[in-house]
Amino acid sequence: MSIKAKLALLISLIVTVILTMNISIYYFTSESELRANAEQQMVTISKQIGTTLEATEKSRNFIEDMIGETLRNVAIAAKSELDPHIENVTNEQLAALSRKLGVDHITLWVRTSDNIIAKRSSEPKEINLQSNTWDYWYTAFQQLFARQPVTVKQGQKLKDYWSGPFQYSTSDANRIDKWGYYYDGTTDYMINPYIDAKRLIAFENDNGTNQLIRRLLADNPNILGVAGFDSDFFGKPPILKEKDGKLVQNLDVREVVFGEYTYQDGEQDVDAVRTSAVSGDVVSTFGEINGKDIMKSFISLGRGSPYVIGVTFDYGAIERVLNRQLLTQALISLGLISAAWMASYLIAGLIIRPLRQILRNVDEIAQGRFGIKIPIRRRDELGLLSSRVNMMADSLQVYTDRLKDTAEELRGTKEYLESFVGQTSDAIHVTDLEGRVTRVNRAFEKMFGWSEEELLGQPLSHVSEEYVKDYEDIHRRIMRGESVADHETVGITKTGEPIDMSITVSSIRDEHGEIVGIAEIARNITARKHTEEVIRRSEKLSVIGQLAAGVAHEIRNPLTTVRGFVQLQQQTGKLTDSHLDVMLSELDRINFIVSEFLVLAKPQAKQFQSVDLRGLLNDMITLLDPLAGMSQVRIDLRSSDGVPDLKCEPNQLKQVFINLLKNAVESMPDGGTVMIDLAYEPKDKKVVLSIADQGCGIPDADMPRLGEPFFTSKQDGNGLGLMVSQRIIANHKGTMAIFSRLGEGTRVEIKLPVA
C-alpha cells in the first residue's frame, strides 16, 4: 500500500474513531438524560399522587369523622329509647329503632368474664358474635367497658365512644360498614349502630387517588402502572379472616392500598419498597417482565407515612428513542467518513509529491551515487528533510571513503593477527562461557595433540587433575574481570603425557563490554623446568660439599666415643647398660646426620605434603650446628603457638632453609646469633618465617641485583643459591623479602600460604 493510501486511511481511521467516540458519548449521555427524565417524571407523578392521596385522606377522614359523630349521636339517642338492662331489650325493638334513627342496624354488646359478645341486634347474623379475636377492636371494646380512654391508633376516639375504620362485616362478608361504639356506664351493654359504607368507597374510587392514576395512565402511555404499597405489610404473608364463611383480607392490612400492581418482580420489589420506606430515597430497578423492558421507581411519601408509590415505566420507549438517534448519528458519521476519505486522499497526494523527489534521490544514494542533490524550494519540514538528505549524501560520501580505508587497514591487521596466531610457538585456544572450544591455533595442535576439528564446540580438559581446582579458580577470577599472567601449572596432552606450562588467561569482551569468551595462551616450559631442576640439584650438591667439613668433624666426635667403648670392651671384656646406651645414642646421631645428607643429595620426586614447619626447621638447625659451631654462631628458633601445618614439598624447603641459614652463618665470621621467628597471620592465612643475622649486611648498591644468576659477593660462590631459593618459594605461592643495613645485619622474611 502506498504512503498516499496509508495516509488517507490513517486520517479516515482517526475521523472514524473520533466519530465513534462522539456517538458513544452521545448515546450514553442521552440514555442517562432520558433515564433521569423518566425518573423525574415518575417522581412528579408520585408527588401528584401523594398530594391527591393526602387530600383524599383528609376528605376521607373528614367524612369518617362526620359519620362517626353521627353514629355517636344515634347511639345516645338509642340509649334514651332503650331500657338500661339488656334483658328488657328485644331484637325487634332494635330493628324499629334503626329505621327510626336512620341507620342500617344496631347491635348491643355485653361483656362476659373472658369475652365481649353481641347479645341483641337488628341484624340476626350479628347475634352471638364474639370479639376476642378482633385484634385492636377487642382492645378498644375492653377500654370502653372499663371507662378508659381508647388508646388504639386506628379509628375515631370521642368521650365514651370509639368508631372503627371502614371494614368488612363479620356477619356478612359482602358488606363494608362504618361502625360506632358507645358506652357511658349507665347501661349494662355497649351500643353499636352502623351503616353501609360502600357508597362512600365508590365515591372515593371515582374521585380520589384511583381516578387520578387512571387519568395519568391515559395521559402517559409510557407509564405502565402505578400502585401504592403499605411497607408494613408488603412482602409479608396476607392476614386473612374468616367472615360469614369466607376468607377476607381486612382493608387496613392490605399490601397494595391503591392502584394496580401488574408488573411484579418478587423479592426485588420488596427490597426496593422497604429501602425507600426506610431511607426516603428514590429507588429504581430494571428488568424484563411480561416480555417488556421496564424501569420501576419506588418513592416514599415520607412524613411518617408507611406508603411507597411504585411507578412502572416502559424502558423500551427510551431504547427506541436512543436507537433512532443512534441510526441518525451513524448515517451522518458514515457520510462524514466518506468525505474525510476523499479529502484526505487528495491532501495526501499533495503532501507526498515532494517525498517522491526525495525518494528518487535516496534511491540514488542507496546505489552509491552521492553526488546528486535535491533542489530545495520549500521552507517547511519537507524542505528541511531535503537539506538533511543532501547533508546525509555528503556525509555518506566521506564515511564511505573512510570505511574503505578502514576496511583495508582492518584487512591488513586481520592478516597480521592471523599470521601471528598461526605462526607463534605458544599454544592459543579460545572458549565460550560454557567452556566449549571456539578456536585453536596450530601451536596448540602441535603441543597437545588434538586437532581443531576434534575440539570445536567441545569442552576441553587439558590440565592435570591435581591442578583442576586451581584452574577453576583462575576462571572465576577471569569472570570477575581480572587477568592471570605467567601462571605455572601442569598440562595433559591427548596421549596423557604431562607437560609443564606457563599460561596467560584473559577475557574476551563484546562491544558492550560484556565478557563473551576466555582466551588462554600456554607456553611449554618443560625444558626450562628441567634446567631449573639441574641448577637446583647442582646448588644443593655445592651446599652439601661446603657442609662436609663441619659434618665430618661432627661425625668424628661420636665415632671417637664409640671407639673408646669398643677398646674398653677389648680390655675388660664387658660393657655396662649405660655404656651401651651412650654408644646407641652416638650411633643414632651419626645415622641422622648421614640420613639428612642422603635425603638432600638424593633426587626427590616433587610431591606436596602436610609438614610441621617447626620440626623441619629443628632438623635443619641440627644439621647446621657443626658449621655454626666452627664460626662460634648460635642458632635460636622462636615459634608462636597455633602455627598450622604447611602443604609443601619438604625437600625443596630444606634446600631454601640451608641456603639462608648458611648465608647467615657465613656473614658472621666473628660469631653471633641467628634468630629464627615463626608465626601465623590468621587474617591473611599465611605462615611468616623470619631469619635475621648480626652479620656484615649488604651494600645498597647490591640490593637490586639479589637473586640474579651468578651474582655473588663470596669468593667461592656461584651466585645460584638465592635465585633457586626465590624460585622454590614462588612455586609454593609464597613471597620472599630481604631487608639489610650495611654493618648491622640482614633479615629475610618468607610468607607461605596455608592450604
N, C-alpha and C positions, 0 to 999 in steps of 0.2 A: 504494500500500500504506500502511495506517495505521501510526502510531507503535507502536500496541499489537502489531500483527502483526510489524513490523520488530524491536521489542524482543524478542518471543518467539523470532523467527527467529535473532536475534543470539545470544541465550543458548543456543539449541539448537545453533547452529554452534560456539560455544565448547565446549560439552559434547562435541559430535562430535569436534572437534579434539583435546580432551584424551583422550577415549577411544581415538581413533585412535592418538595418540602412545603411550598406555599399551599398546595391543595390539601396536604395532610394537616398543616396547621389550621387552615380554614375549616377543614372538616371537624377536627376535634374541638376547635373553638366554637363553631356553630352548634355542635352537639351539646357542649357544655351550656351554651346560652339557651338553646331550646329546652334542655332539661331544667335549667334554672327557671326559665319562664313557666314551664309546666308546673314545677313545684310551687312557684309563686302563685300561679292560677289556682292550684289546689289549696294553698294556704288562704287565698282570698275567699274561695268557696267555703272553706271551713269557718272563716270568720263570719261570713254571711249566715251560714247555718247556725253558728254559735250565737250570733245576735238574735236570729229568729227564734232559736231554741230558748234563749233567755227570756225573750218577750212572751213566747208561748208558755214557758214555765210560770212566768209571772201571771199571765192571764189564767192559766190553769189553776194556780194556787189561789188566785182571787176568787175564781168561780167555786173552787172546792171550799174555800173558807166561807163563802156566802151560803153554799148548800149546807155546810157543817153547822153554821149558826141557825139556819132554818130548821135543820133536824133537831137542834137543841131546843129551839122554841116548841117544836112539835112534841118533844119528849116531856117538856114542862107542862104543856097543855094536856098531854095524855095522863100525866101524874094526877092532875086535878080532876080528871074524869074517872080515874080508876081507884078501886079500893086498895089501901096500902098492903093488904095481905093477899098473896098470890092465890090462896085457896078460894078467895071470893071473886077471882077474875076468870072469865071464860074466853075461849078462843074466838067464839062468835062475837063477843063484845069487842075484842081487839080488831076483828075484821071490819066491823061497823065503824069503830073509831078511826081506822086507817083511811077509810073512804071520806069520813068527815073532815080529817085533818089534811087530806091531800097527799098522802104518802102511799107507797106501794104496800108495805107491810110493817107490822110492829111485832117485835118479839120481846119476851120478858125472860131475863136470865137470873138464875138462883145459884148462890154459892154453897157448895157442899164441903165436906171435910177435905176432899182431895181433888175437887174439880169445880168447874163453873158450867152449868147445864141450862140449855133453853127449855123452860117448862111450859110456857104458853106462847102462842104465835098465831097471827092471822094466816100464816103460810104453814100448812100441815107438815111440809117437809122439814121445817125448821125445828119442830118439836123433838126434844131429847138429843139435840146436837151437843157434843162435848168439845170444850175449847182447850183442854190441857196440852194439845199437840199443835197449837196455833202460834208458836214462837212468841214474837213480841206482842201479838194480840192478847194472848193469855196473861202476859206480864201487865199490860195496860188494864185488863179486867181486874186483876188482883189489887192493883194500886187504887182503882176506883172504889172497890168494895172496902178497902182499908182506909178510905177517905184521905188518901195521899195524893200529892200532885203526880200526874203521869209524866214519866221521865223518858219514855222511848222516843227516839228521834223522829220516827215516822208519824204522820198524821197531824191533826189539829188538836190543840190542848186548850180547853177553857175550864172555868170553875165547875167542878163536879162532872166534867164532861170530856170525852175524847172521841174524835172522829177519825177512823182509819182511811187510808187511801183507797182509790178505786181498786176493786179486786173481784176475782171470780167468786160467785156464790158457792158455798159449800153444799148447799141443798140442791142447787141447780147449776150445773157446770156451763150452761148456755147463757147464764146471766152475768153481767158485770154491774155491781151495785155500789152505791155510796152509803156508808154505814155511820150511824151515830149512837153513842152510848152515854147514858145519863144515870147517875146515882148520887142522891144527896143525903141518904141515910134515913129518910122518912118512910121508905118502903122496904119490904124485905126482898125486893127484886130490883134488877137493873133494867131500865127501859131502853130498847134498841129499835128506833124507827130507821127505815132505809128506803131508798128509791133506786130505780133503774138508771145507770149512768151511760148506757150505750149511745144515747143521743149526744151526750157531751163529748164522748170519744170520737164519734163520727164527725162532729163539728171541728174538733181539733185536727183530725186527719185531713179534712177538706181545706182547712185554713191555716194550719200550723206548719211544722217542720217538714212533714212528708210532702205537703203541697209544694214547698219551696224546692225540695230535692227533685221532684218530678219536673218542675219548671227549669231547674238548672240542667238536668239531663237532656231536656228537649232543646235548650239553647246552646249546649256544648256537646256536639256529637262525639268528641274525643274523650269525654268523661263517660266511662263505662258503668260506674256505680258509686253511690255514696251511702255510707252506713255509719250509725253511731254505736259505739261499743261501751259497755259498762266494764271498766277494768277490774272491778271487784269480782265479776262473775265470768268474764270472757276467758275461754280456755279451760274452764272447770266443768266437771260433770253437771248437767242441768238438775235443778231442785224441783222435783215433781211431787204433787199432792194428789191424792185420790179424792175427787169430789163428785158426788152423785154417780159413783161407779166408774168415773173416768179419771185418767191421769192428766192433770192440768198443771202447767207452769205458771206460777203467780206473776203478775205484771211487774212486781218490784224486784224480781230476782232474774230478770232476763239479761242474756249477754249482748243481744242486739236490741237496742231500745228504739231505734227508728231507722228508716231506710231499708235497703235490701243488700244482704251480704251474699253476692252471687259468686264472685271470683275468690274462692277460698284457697288458702295456702298453709293450712295447718299450723305447725309449730312456729314457722317464720312469722305469721301474722300475730300469734300470741306473744312472742318475744317483742315484736315491734310495738304492740299496744301497751304492754307493761313498761317497756323502756320509755315510751313517750309520756305515759301517765306519771312515771316517777321523776323523769328529768325535765319534762315540759318542753323538750326539743321536738323538732320535726324529724321523723324517722322515715326514710324512703327505702323501699325494697324493689327488686326487679326479678322477673321470672316469666315463664311461659305457662299460661293457664287457659284451658279450653281452646288450644290452638292459636292463642294470641300472645304477642309480646306485650307485657303490661308493666307499668310502674305504679306502685302504691305509695301514698304518703299518709302517715298517721300523725294527726295534730291533736295535742291535748288542749282541752278548753281552759284548763288552769283554774285559778281562783278557788281551789278546793273541790272542784267538780271531778268525779271519777270518770266522766265521759271522755272518750277519744274518738275523733271523727276520722274515718278511713275513706280516702278518695282514690278510686281506681282509674288510671289514665291509660289510654291506648298508646303504648310506646311505639307501635308500628307507624303511627302518624308522624312521629319525629323522624324515624328511619326513612319513611317515604320522602319527606321534605329534604333530608340530607342526601338521599340517593339522587333526587332530581338536581340538587345543587352540584353534587359531585359529577354527574354526567355533563352538566353545562360547563363546569370548570375543565373537565377532561377534554371536551371538544375544543374549547378555546385554547388550552395548552397545546393540543395537537397542531392547531394552526400556527401557533407561535413557534413551535419546534420546527415545523417545515420551513417557515420564513427564516428562522435562525440558521438552518442548514444551508439554505441557498445564499443568504447574505455572507455567512462565514466562508463558504466555498469561494465566493468572489473575492472576499477580503484576503483569504489565504493565498489566492493566486497572485494578488498584487504584492503581498508581503514577501513571498518566496522567490519572486522574479530575480532580485539581486543575488539570492542564495545560489541560483543556478550558475551565475558567472563565477561566484566563489568556489562552487563545486568543481567547475571545469578547471580552475587554477589548482585546486587541491589535487585533482587527478594528475595534472602535470607534475606537481611536486611529488606525488606518490611514485611516479615513474622516473624520478631522479632529475627532472628538469626544473631547476630552481631559479632560472633567470627570468621567467615570465611573471609580470607584475599585473595586479588588478588595478584598473583605473578607479580612483576614489572620487565619487561625485556627491556623496551624502555625508551628513554630519551626525547622523543618528548611530544607533548601535550597530547597524549593518555596515556603515562606513568605518566605524571603529574596528569591526571584525575584519573588514578588508585590509585595513592597515596592519592589523596583527598578523594576518595571513602573509602579507608581504614581508613583515619582520621575521615571521617564522621561516619563510623560504630562505632569507638571508642567513638566519642562524643555522638552519639545517645545512646550508652550503658550507658554513665554517665548521660545524660539528662533523660533517661528513669527511671533510679534509682531515680533521684531527683524528677521526676514527680510523681512517685509512693508515695514517702514520702510526697510531697506537696499535692497530692490528698487526702492522708489520713489526713493530717493536715487540709485541707480545709473542708473535710467531718466533722471533729470534730468541726471546727469553725462554719460551717453551722448549725449543730445540736445545738450548744450552742446558736447561734443567734436566731434560730427558737424557742428554748425553752424560751429565754429571751423575744422575741417579743410576744410569745404566752402567757407567764405567767405574764408579767408585768401588773400592775394595771393602767398604763397610756394608754389612747386610742391612737393608731397609725394608720394613714392611709396615702397612697401614691397616688398621682395623676400625670397624664402626663401634658404636657404644655397646653393642651386644657381644663384642669380641670376635665378630666374623671378619675374616681377612678380605680386604678390598684391593690390595696391590702389594706385590713384592718385586724386588729387583733381582738381577742376575747374580749379584754377590750373595744374596740370601739363599738362592737356589744352590749355589756352589758350597756355601758354608754349612747349611743344614740338610741338604739333600732332597728337599721337596721341590716339585715344580710348581709354577704359578697355577696351572690348570688343576692340580690336586688341592690347592689351598683356597682358591677364590670361593667366597661365600661360606667357608667352613671355619669353625673355631680352631685356634692354634694353641698347642701345648708344647712349648719348646724350652721349658725351664725345669730344672731338676726338682724332684718332689720336696726336698728339704728347703728349697727357696721359694716354694709356691706362695706361702703366706706373705713373705717379703715382697713378692711380685704383685700380689693383690693390694698390698698397702701402697705400692707405687701408683697403681691405677686409681686408687681412691684420692691420692694427692693430686693426680692429674685432673680428676673431675672437680676438685676444689679450685682449680686454676693455677696450681703450682707446676713446676717443671723439675725434672730429675736429669742430672748430667753425670757421666762417668761413674755410674753405679756398677760395681763389680759383682757378678753372680756366675752361676754355672748353668750352661745350656745343654740341651739334649738334641742330638741330630736325629734324622729319620731312622738311622740304624741303631739308635740307643747309645751312641758314644758321647760321653760328657766332654764339653769344651769350656774353658774359662773365657768369659767375655765381659766387656765393659759396655754398658748400654746407656743411651741418652734417650729419654722419653719426653715427648711434648704433645700438646693438644693441637687439634685442627679445628678452626672456627669458621663459621659461615659469615655472610655479610652483616648479620645482626649481632655478631659477637658470641653466638651460642656454640658450645662445643658439639661437634658432629662426628669427630673421629680422633684416633690416637695414632701418632707416628712414633716408630721406635727404630733407632739406629744402633746396631750391635757390631762391636769390633772384637775379633778373635785375639785374646791376649794370652793364649796358652803358652806361646813361646816366651813371652815376657815373664809370665809367672814361673816358668821353668828356670829362666835366668835368675829371677829373684831368689828362687829356692837354692840355686847353686851358690849365689852370693851369700845367702843367709847361712848355708852349711859351711862355706869357707870361713865366714866370720866366726861361726861357732867353734870350728876347729882351731882357729887362731886364738880365740879366748881360752880354749882348753889348754893349748900349748903354753900360754902365758901363765896359767894357773898351775902348771905341772910342778914347778919348783916348790911352791908353798904346799901343794898336796903331798909331794914326796917327803918333805920334812914332817908333815902331819902324819903320814903313814909310818915313818921311821920310829917315832916315839912309841906307838902301841906295839910295833914289832920288837923293839928293844925289851919291852916289858914281857912279852910272850917268850922271847929268847931266854930271858933270865929265869923264868919259871921252868922252862924246859931243862936248863942246866941244873937247876935245883933238883929236878926230878932225877937227873942222871947221878947226882952226887948222893942224895938221900934215899932215893927210890920211892918217895911218896910225896903227894901234894894234898893240902887240906881243901875243904869245900870252898873256903873264901878265896884260896889261890885260883881254883878253877873258875869261880865267878868273875874274878878280875880278868882272867885270860879270855873268857867268853865275851865280856864287855868290850875289851880291846879289839877282839876279832870282829864283833858286830860293828864297831866304829870303822874299822878298815873296810868291811863289806859295804857299809853305807856310802863311804867316800867313793869306792870303786864303782858302786852301782850308779851313783849320780853321774860319774864320768861316762859310764856306758850309755846311760839314758841320753845325756847331752850329745854324745858322739854318734850314737846310732840314728840313722834316718827314721823319722816317725811319720805315720800317716796323719794327715790333717783331720782331726776329729774333735769337735767341740763337746765338752762335758762339764758337769757341775763340779766346781772346785772351791775348796775353802782357801781363800786368798791369804789368810793369816798363816796357815800351815805351810803353804807354798813359799811364803817369804821366810819363815823359820828355816826351811830346808836350805834355801839359798844362803842365808846368813851362816848356817853351819858349814856349808861348802866353802864360803869365802873367808871364814875366820882365820885359817892359816895364812892367807895372803895379807889380810888386815893385820894379823899379829906381827908379821915381818916389818910392817911400817908403823907399829905401835898405834893402830887405829882401832877404835871400838865402834861396833855397830849396835845401835839401840832401836828396838821396834815398839812403838806405842799404837795400840789399837783400841778404838772405842767399841762399846757394846752394840749389838744389833746389826753388825755388818753381815749382809746375806751372802750366800754362795754366789759365785760368778759363773756364767756359762761361757767357757773359753777353751782355747787349745793350750793346756798347761805347759807343754814343752816349749812352745814359742814364747810364752810369757816368762818362763825361766831364762830364756836367752836375753830378753829385754832387761830383766832384773839384774842378771850377771853383768851385762854391759854397763848399766847405770851405776851399780854398786862398785864395780871395778874402776870406772872413771872417777867416782867419788873418792875411793881409797887412794888412787894414784895422784889425785890433786892435793893430797896431804902427806908429803914425804917426811915431815917432821912430826907426824902423829896428829890425832884429833878424834872427833866423834862424828859419825854419820847417823843422822836422825831420820828414822822412817816413821811416818804418821799415816795410819789407815783409818778412814772414816766413811760414813754413809750419808748421802743427802736425800732424804725421803721425797722432798719436793720434786727434784729432777730425776729421782730413781737412778742415781749414779753412785758408784764407789769411787772415792777420791783417795789417791795414793800420792804422798809427797816424800821425796828423797832429797835431803838437804845436807851439804857438807860444809866444812870450815876451811876449804882449800884456797887456792890462789885466785879463783874466779876466772872469768872470760872477758877479754877486752871487748869494748863496744864495737869496734870495727869488725870483729869476727862473728858477732851475734847474727847478722843476716845470713851468713854462709853456713850456719849449723845445719847439718843434715845433707849437705852436698856430697856426692860421691867423691872419695879420695881427698877430701879436705880434712886435715888433722893438724894439731899442734904438737903431737908426740913424734919423737924421733923414730920410733919403731912402729908407728901406727899406719893403717891402710886407709882410714877415712870412711870405712863402710859400716862401722858398728852403730852409730847414731841413725844413719839412713835406714838400716834394716830394722832397728827398734821402732822408728816412726812408722814404717810400713806395717809392721806387725800390729801396732796399736790402731792404725787406720782400718786394718782388716777386721779388728774387733769392734768397729764402730765407735772407737774412743778418740780422745784428743790428748796431745802431749804438749805442754808449755814449759819453756826453760826461762828462769829468771836468775840473773847473775850480776854481781858487782865485783870489780877487779879488787883483789886483796881481801874480800870479805867472804867469798864462797858462792856456791851455786845451788839453786833449788829447782828440781824437776817435778812438775805436777802432772799426774796422769788421771784422767777421768774415764771410767769404763761403765757403759750402761748395764743395768741388771736385766736379765731376760725376763 
